[in-house]
Amino acid sequence: MLSIKRNYVTVLSNSPSRLRSRGKSPIGLDHFIQRQRALALWKDIVRSTISIADRDMRQEMLRFARAEFEKHRHVTDLGHIRYLISVDW
């Protein structure tokens, strides 16, 4: 019987990943999940404003929502992010 043995080699690169080269670090699973929830909330808000008949009111609602998202853009604390997502709109 002939046995075949394969050797696998992982080549380590000294150069940083594209993400790290831009000064960013990978996010964890919890941050990823909260990011997805925030994006889903944004999409729900945009979809909800479509039903507003008055064009000026619709644009004002979108401006307000965008300003709120931008105001809290750099929040990194998971508890605070969860709170912001759960606050009634």
Secondary structure, 3 states (H helix, E strand, C coil): CCCCCCCCCCCCCCCCCHHHHCCCCCCCHHHHHHHHHHHHHHHHHHHHHCCCCCHHHHHHHHHHHHHHHHHCCCCCCHHHHHHHHHCCC
